[in-house]
């Protein structure tokens, strides 16, 4: 049957740099993943953390869950939002998704 399938012979005495060249595509893929996925995500997380730390009483915010309200009280871990006149909701600080323009909250 050897006339249908040729024998595979190992290459003798390869190049000295072939080990690095075989890893080069893997290194390139890692660098692309870093610059296209990891780095932008870290930048967004840092911006969100800074935004959450800068929240103060009287700010209008929207949560990740879709609640919109004015900050009436805050501590290290929680924020109390007034979502309607006389209706207060306590949410965790990291759940604040964005700051919205003044006067946009329903309780204003």
Buried (B, 14 or more C-beta within 10 A) or exposed (E): EEEEEEEEEEEEEEEEEEEEEEEEEEEEEEEEEEEEEEEEEEEEEEEBEEBBEEBEEEBBBBBEEEBBBBBBEBEEEEBBBBBEEEEBBEBEBEBBBEBBEEEBBBBE
